[in-house]
Amino acid sequence: STYTAPQQQTVQKKLTAAQRKQQQQAAAAAAAGSAAYPGVRTDGLSGLGLDEEAAAIQSETREQDKYLDEISRGLDQLKFGAQRMHEELRGQEQQADRIGQDAVVLHDKLRSVNREGFKRI
């Protein structure tokens, strides 16, 4: 029987073109028997008898990905620190504005007191 249950058909329809392509690539890599690293294709080298070179490329790619992951973590930490500094500076800016307003009020009061004091002398 060639009947496919409706539930199975729905699952197949939900796959995007990119997901289907990814599945096809994974199946092709498995069929080739290569331990391919995502995004790096070395199966052509294996076909030419350059298995050692293909393995070196895969190893180097993994090493580079480790470094990129470290860089990514470092950038995340820098971003977090920059956000915290921004928040702190905004708070300090508000405090400085309040101090400035208070200073203007005090200056006006001192000027008034000085005028009154000189009038009495």
C-alpha positions in Angstrom: 0.0 0.0 0.0 1.3 3.5 -0.8 -1.0 5.3 1.6 0.7 7.8 3.8 -1.0 8.8 7.0 -2.1 12.5 7.0 0.0 13.2 10.1 3.2 12.1 8.3 2.3 14.3 5.3 1.9 17.3 7.5 5.4 16.8 9.0 6.9 16.6 5.5 5.2 19.8 4.5 6.5 21.7 7.5 10.2 21.2 6.4 11.6 24.3 4.8 13.7 24.2 1.7 16.8 24.9 3.8 16.0 22.0 6.2 15.5 19.6 3.3 18.8 20.7 1.8 20.5 20.2 5.2 19.0 16.7 5.5 20.2 15.9 1.9 23.8 17.1 2.7 23.9 15.2 5.9 22.7 12.0 4.1 25.3 12.6 1.4 28.1 13.1 4.0 27.0 9.9 5.8 27.0 8.0 2.5 30.5 9.2 1.6 31.6 7.9 5.0 33.4 11.1 5.8 33.3 12.8 9.2 32.7 16.1 7.5 32.7 19.2 9.6 29.7 21.4 9.0 30.4 24.0 6.4 33.7 22.5 5.2 33.6 20.0 2.3 36.6 17.8 1.9 35.0 14.8 0.3 36.6 15.8 -3.1 40.0 15.5 -1.5 39.2 12.0 -0.3 38.2 11.0 -3.8 41.7 12.1 -5.0 43.4 10.0 -2.3 44.2 13.0 -0.2 42.6 11.7 3.0 45.5 13.0 5.2 45.1 16.5 3.8 41.3 16.4 4.2 41.8 15.4 7.9 44.2 18.2 8.4 41.7 20.7 7.0 39.0 19.3 9.2 41.3 19.5 12.2 42.3 23.1 11.4 38.7 24.1 10.9 37.8 22.7 14.4 40.7 24.6 15.9 39.6 27.8 14.2 36.1 27.3 15.4 37.3 27.0 19.0 39.2 30.3 18.6 36.1 31.9 17.1 34.0 30.6 20.1 36.5 32.2 22.5 36.3 35.5 20.6 32.6 35.3 20.7 32.5 34.8 24.5 35.0 37.6 24.9 32.8 39.9 22.8 29.8 38.9 24.9 31.7 39.9 28.1 32.7 43.2 26.6 29.1 43.9 25.5 27.9 43.1 29.0 30.5 45.4 30.5 29.7 48.2 28.1 26.0 47.9 28.9 26.8 48.1 32.7 29.0 51.1 32.2 26.3 52.8 30.1 23.7 52.2 32.9 26.2 53.5 35.5 26.9 56.6 33.5 23.2 57.3 33.0 22.7 57.2 36.7 25.7 59.4 37.4 24.5 61.9 34.7 21.1 62.1 36.5 22.9 62.7 39.8 25.1 65.4 38.3 22.1 67.1 36.8 20.4 67.1 40.3 23.6 68.5 41.9 23.8 71.2 39.2 20.2 72.2 39.9 20.8 72.3 43.6 23.9 74.4 43.1 21.9 77.0 41.1 19.3 77.2 43.8 22.0 77.5 46.5 23.8 80.2 44.5 20.6 82.2 44.2 20.0 81.9 47.9 23.6 83.0 48.8 23.3 85.9 46.5 20.1 86.9 48.2 21.6 86.5 51.7 24.7 88.5 50.7 22.5 91.4 49.3 20.5 91.5 52.5 23.6 91.3 54.6 25.3 94.2 52.8 22.1 96.3 53.0 22.3 96.1 56.9 25.9 97.2 57.0 
